[in-house]
Amino acid sequence: MPLISNTLRSNHLDVYTRMKYVGSLLILAMGGCSSSSSNSSSATPAGALPCTGLAIDCRAAFSDSYNGTYQGTESGTFTLNVDILGGIQGSGPGITITGQVDEFGRVTFTTNDGKSFTGQFGSDHHSITGSWKSSSGSGTFSAQSTTAPTGTGGTGNGGAGSGPTASAVVAAMGQACQKEVTCAMVDASLCSTITSTSQPDLPQPCWDKELAFYRCVIDTACASIQAQCASASTAADACATANPSYPTNPDFNPALTGIKSFDDIVHLCTQCTAEARACYNSADCKAYAVCVDACPANDFTCGDNCSTTHADGFNVYSVAATCQFSNC
């Protein structure tokens, strides 16, 4: 598995390196999805979305959290969570929900009070509409992704999006990590480091770019992630470069050297002062940073060579990166 890429930095820390060692998702290479998945070769049902690849890839494209409402003889609200295999779990005031979405975006779920919901994902893969019925009534429902950015505004020159929230970006980060688990890119245990208290990897002006990258990983077939998401990765990297954000650490704040990866790792938060100092005091850690900075974007072989040539420095660097992800 590739160890490093020179793109998509978090606080100017190389996110590919960081995520490899703390269990997130930004390893854009190596392998396809699980061989246990069957190919979805049947014709697309009328009114459904097409699925031209592996069924597991198509179901994973809907993995997200959703807020919904239902109307009719009864009305209410609910939330849904769709996992990477298409399983649905959810709840609302006084109800619990279980169900499934298939590879064509067809949704079925039931509530513990006897309602049956049947719906269909829209072409955006982020919205659901349908109907419900029970022994005592019927109606319609709709649901919308909580992570996919939505624009606001009117006519004329068009409205501007308000931008994603930190929680939306982190939620997508977790879903993209789970997608890479499905694609056999990372071990499932690694995603446990992404929690409700985690923060986006990039500065706030870049959250839309970061979210776009995660959505690309979620929505793209395993074997195509590297190619399809390269432009989103490049856009996020460019934004991070244009919006530097080093944390303030009164305990250890050495002067910037101009070696980007080195400056990134020695300017960490107060919880990682010891790890930052360790890299700062390691000539091989600095040499590793110099080597990585010279690698072309997405050149995994170059990154691997750096980690091999400067193994001691790479180990010190990755310990600091892990601390930064967990604490900063």
TANOR-V720472 format. One record per backbone hydrogen bond with DSSP energy under -0.5 kcal/mol. NH is the residue of the N-H (numbers start at 1). CO is the residue of the C=O. Records with the same first field share a line. If there is no record, write none. Layout:
BEGIN
NH=CO / CO
END
This chain:
BEGIN
10=13
11=9
13=10
15=8 / 13
16=7
18=14
19=15
20=16
21=17
22=18
23=19
24=19
27=25
28=26
29=27
34=182
37=34
40=53
41=39
48=45
49=104
55=38
58=54
59=55
60=56
61=57
62=59
63=60
64=82
66=80
67=144
68=78
69=142
70=76
71=140
73=138
76=70
78=68
79=91
80=66
81=89
82=64
83=81 / 87
86=83
88=99
89=81
90=97
91=79
92=95
93=77
95=92
97=90
98=110
99=88
100=108
101=86
102=106
105=102
107=119
108=100
109=117
110=98
111=115
112=96
114=111
116=133
117=109
118=131
119=107
120=129
121=105
122=127
125=122
128=143
129=120
130=141
131=118
132=139
133=116
134=137
137=134
139=132
140=71
141=130
142=69
143=128
144=67
145=126
146=65
152=160
157=155
158=155
159=154
162=150
169=165
170=166
171=167
172=168
173=169
174=170
175=171
176=172
177=173
178=174
179=175
180=176
181=177
182=178
183=179
184=181
185=180
186=180
190=187
191=187 / 188
192=189
193=190
194=191
195=193
198=195
206=203
207=204
210=206
211=207
212=208
213=209
214=210
215=211
216=212
217=213
218=214
219=215
220=216
224=221
225=221 / 222
228=224
229=225
230=227
233=229
234=230
235=231
236=232
237=233
238=234
239=235
240=236
241=237
242=238
243=239 / 240
247=267
249=247
252=249
260=258
263=259
264=260
265=261
266=262
267=263 / 264
272=269
273=270
276=272
277=273
278=274
279=275
280=276
281=277
282=279
283=281
286=282
287=283
288=284
289=285
290=286
291=287
292=288
293=289
294=290 / 291
295=292
299=296
300=298
303=299
304=300
305=301
306=302
307=303
308=304
309=305
310=306
311=308
314=310
315=311
316=312
317=313
318=314
319=315
320=316
321=317
322=318
323=319
324=320
325=321
326=322
327=323
328=324
END
